[in-house]
Amino acid sequence: MRKSYDKTETEMSENVTRDEASLSVRKADIGAEFGLDGLKGVSIEVPVFDENCQYLVKQQNDYVFDEHMLRHIVSFLGKSSGDALYLYGPSGCGKTSMVMQTAAVLKWPVVSLTINGRFELSDLIGHPTIVSNELVFVHGPLARAMKYGYILILNEIDLADAAELSGLNDVLEGRNLVVIQNNGEVIKPHPDFRMVVTANTCGRGSRGTYHGTQLLNAAFLDRFRFIRCDYMSHDEELKLLELVAPELDAGLLSDMVKVASEIRKSHLDPMPNHIYMSVPMSTRTLVRWATLTVAYSYESDPVDAALLHAFAGRLSEEESSYVLRLKSDVMAGVTDNL
């Protein structure tokens, strides 16, 4: 006999589904809770969940919020108006982490899935499985988020087949999710349910850096708000590095940010004296470079060794040589217009 997975009766229920709806609603003072003066007076209503909910995200104390982006994300979370949110931009610029850390501060549970070329809609809805010799249905991320009012994040959405994604159109319209595999269970979208997708492209595919991205269906894309994300400003990235690698001199950290910026320019809009860089240096990689520099204190040149392992080691010989030379020029103060 097939049973609903929601009534937690088994060990697997305890480990996988301690799902629950919100206990109440509260008014969140965004400026106060995020510590940003520019957002004073901005407030939204957010659901309140049990503090033991397993889908609450751990807050990173060293996370640096982009105030402008935060305002847009908070606006969406506070009132989606029936839309989903599509965040797109270069790899490693913080699309997913921005939403995750916003949810962490607001204590709003998140379920997420990273899409790949073999993605099927059933990955989101769920599947039957055997638990304690009984066949039960395990709800997937979409079904769970819709039922309990969580934030659903789908990463790398532009890697999915457009035909498979069309199965989400009804959900994006605010209609019920019918789970045929679970005896036709009908899941009504919870008022607090939010869907956010991230991608490197805006759904138009890419012939360059982001191989495997797909041209997405216009009807699917018509159901989203689109926000372009980019790398942090110099001052924001410097602030982040000072938090994750306080052992390093502020001047060195500033030079690291300058190197990253020049590499991005060489990727997006190479100048005559720059070679084309096939890969930009993401904020994620920049942080790795700084933390490895601290860890490699035993090296004769920890900055170079860390740069090689964090970034340059995966490049072509020509690009790797250029990056190391660029780093030397920046740190010697001989580059122009940095």
Beta strands, then each sheet from edge to edge (+ up, - down):
strand 1: 24-29
strand 2: 43-48
strand 3: 84-88
strand 4: 110-114
strand 5: 126-131
strand 6: 134-139
strand 7: 151-155
strand 8: 177-179
strand 9: 185-187
strand 10: 194-199
strand 11: 224-228
sheet 1: 1+ 2-
sheet 2: 4+ 7+ 10+ 3+ 11+
sheet 3: 5+ 6-
sheet 4: 8+ 9-
end
